[in-house]
Amino acid sequence: MDLIGKNWKISQVLGRYPDLLEVLVGLSPAFEKLRNPVLRKVQSRLVTVEQAARIAGMDPDDLVRRLNASAGLTPGDFPRSPSSHPGEGGKAQALPPPPWVSELEGRQVEELDVRPILQAGGEPFSRIMQLASRIEVGAAFRLIANFEPVPLYEELAPKGFDHWTRKVAEDRWEVLFYRASRPGASALERSWEPDWDEVDAVVNIDVSELVPPEPMVKILRALEELPPGSTLRVHHHRRPMFLYPRLDELGYPHRTRELESGQVEILIHKPAGDEA
């Protein structure tokens, strides 16, 4: 049996070990929201164990140890009650605002409240990414959510966004996302100019009918199995904004084009050893 890891999604943890819901709630009040079936469905699919630990103010390694011990995967005498070394219990740190916050005073800031979407069991991230794509350098948008959207910090940072977070109420977190820069095309993208009509993709996959995070999981799994020096062609219903930073980290150049059907097609090249 595989041990629970920091990169596991909370949905994966609870899917295999439903009893760990009570363990999580006992460890930190920050996890109390997971009792809500709607929020659990949405939040648990987006947040990893490591990110959940950060939300709760816990050490990620400690949370992993406690989950594995409570699931009976490793020996341990960790209590199922709150930790003797609790974190901040999900309370937002009283950090002073960065200088750019004062620069925004008196300026109109677009606002997106995703709480109604989350309460309805919807996925707000496409709306968030669409809004983020419209924000110019030196401007910002305000996001309002039921919980601290830690995964978004990592997704928007490569796109030039800084953030400042406030916990206004138990079910109201406000995050200002400020665009400090706009990254241009990466060197990887500039160095690879495929001919869409001539490229011979070794593997074609269609993820257009899948729901997040399944498209990214399927694409990354296909890339693992793809022979070096080959290209993967992906059929998708939208631009996978969360995937692009991961591909850049892996060193895989990629291209996306819009199709008349409203779908998108993505080419991802896995360099051979002499191309890296």
Backbone hydrogen bonds, N-H to C=O, Kabsch-Sander energy under -0.5 kcal/mol:
donor,donor_aa,acceptor,acceptor_aa,energy
8,W,5,G,-1.4
10,I,47,V,-2.7
11,S,44,S,-2.5
13,V,9,K,-2.0
14,L,10,I,-2.8
15,G,11,S,-2.0
16,R,12,Q,-1.6
17,Y,13,V,-2.8
20,L,17,Y,-2.0
21,L,18,P,-1.8
22,E,19,D,-0.8
23,V,19,D,-0.8
24,L,20,L,-2.7
25,V,21,L,-2.4
26,G,22,E,-2.1
27,L,23,V,-1.5
28,S,24,L,-1.6
31,F,28,S,-1.7
32,E,29,P,-1.8
33,K,30,A,-0.5
34,L,31,F,-1.7
35,R,32,E,-2.0
36,N,33,K,-1.6
40,R,36,N,-3.0
41,K,37,P,-2.1
42,V,38,V,-1.7
43,Q,39,L,-3.1
44,S,39,L,-0.5
44,S,40,R,-1.6
45,R,42,V,-0.6
46,L,42,V,-0.6
46,L,43,Q,-1.1
47,V,43,Q,-1.8
49,V,8,W,-2.2
50,E,6,K,-2.3
52,A,48,T,-2.7
53,A,49,V,-2.2
54,R,50,E,-1.8
55,I,51,Q,-2.3
56,A,52,A,-2.0
57,G,53,A,-0.7
57,G,54,R,-0.7
58,M,53,A,-3.2
63,L,59,D,-2.2
64,V,60,P,-2.4
65,R,61,D,-2.3
66,R,62,D,-2.4
67,L,63,L,-2.4
68,N,64,V,-2.5
69,A,65,R,-2.4
70,S,66,R,-2.6
71,A,67,L,-1.8
72,G,69,A,-1.2
73,L,68,N,-2.6
74,T,68,N,-1.1
83,S,27,L,-0.6
89,G,56,A,-1.3
91,K,88,E,-1.8
95,L,93,Q,-2.2
101,V,98,P,-1.8
102,S,98,P,-0.6
102,S,99,P,-0.7
103,E,99,P,-1.0
104,L,100,W,-0.8
104,L,101,V,-0.9
105,E,102,S,-1.1
107,R,104,L,-2.2
110,E,140,A,-0.8
112,L,142,R,-2.9
114,V,112,L,-0.7
114,V,144,I,-2.5
118,L,114,V,-2.6
119,Q,115,R,-2.9
120,A,116,P,-1.4
121,G,118,L,-1.7
122,G,117,I,-2.8
128,I,124,P,-2.1
129,M,125,F,-2.6
130,Q,126,S,-2.1
131,L,127,R,-2.2
132,A,128,I,-2.7
133,S,129,M,-2.0
134,R,130,Q,-0.6
134,R,131,L,-1.3
135,I,131,L,-0.6
135,I,132,A,-1.1
138,G,179,R,-3.3
139,A,136,E,-2.0
141,F,177,F,-1.9
142,R,110,E,-3.2
143,L,141,F,-0.5
143,L,175,V,-3.0
144,I,112,L,-2.5
145,A,173,W,-2.3
150,V,148,E,-2.0
152,L,149,P,-1.3
153,Y,149,P,-0.8
153,Y,150,V,-1.2
154,E,150,V,-0.9
155,E,151,P,-1.4
156,L,152,L,-2.7
157,A,153,Y,-1.7
159,K,156,L,-1.1
160,G,157,A,-2.1
161,F,156,L,-1.7
162,D,178,Y,-3.0
164,W,176,L,-1.7
166,R,174,E,-2.7
168,V,166,R,-0.8
168,V,172,R,-1.9
169,A,172,R,-1.8
172,R,169,A,-1.6
173,W,145,A,-2.8
174,E,166,R,-2.8
175,V,143,L,-2.7
176,L,164,W,-2.7
177,F,141,F,-2.9
177,F,175,V,-0.6
178,Y,162,D,-2.4
178,Y,176,L,-0.6
179,R,139,A,-2.7
180,A,160,G,-2.6
180,A,178,Y,-1.0
181,S,160,G,-1.3
190,R,186,S,-2.4
191,S,187,A,-1.6
192,W,188,L,-0.5
192,W,189,E,-1.1
193,E,191,S,-0.5
196,W,194,P,-0.8
198,E,195,D,-1.1
199,V,195,D,-2.8
201,A,199,V,-0.9
202,V,231,T,-1.5
203,V,231,T,-1.2
205,I,233,R,-2.5
207,V,205,I,-0.5
207,V,235,H,-2.7
208,S,235,H,-0.6
210,L,207,V,-1.5
214,E,211,V,-2.1
217,V,213,P,-2.0
218,K,214,E,-2.7
219,I,215,P,-2.5
220,L,216,M,-2.8
221,R,217,V,-2.1
222,A,218,K,-2.2
223,L,219,I,-2.2
224,E,220,L,-1.8
225,E,221,R,-1.5
226,L,222,A,-0.9
229,G,270,K,-3.5
230,S,227,P,-1.4
230,S,270,K,-0.6
232,L,268,I,-3.2
233,R,203,V,-2.6
234,V,232,L,-0.5
234,V,266,I,-3.0
235,H,205,I,-2.4
236,H,234,V,-0.6
236,H,264,V,-2.5
241,M,239,R,-1.8
243,L,240,P,-1.2
244,Y,240,P,-1.3
246,R,242,F,-0.6
247,L,243,L,-2.2
248,D,244,Y,-2.3
249,E,245,P,-2.1
250,L,246,R,-2.0
251,G,247,L,-1.0
252,Y,247,L,-2.5
255,R,267,L,-2.2
257,R,265,E,-2.3
259,L,263,Q,-2.9
262,G,259,L,-2.0
264,V,236,H,-2.9
265,E,257,R,-2.4
266,I,234,V,-2.6
267,L,255,R,-2.7
268,I,232,L,-2.6
269,H,253,P,-2.6
270,K,230,S,-3.0
275,E,272,A,-1.6
276,A,272,A,-1.3
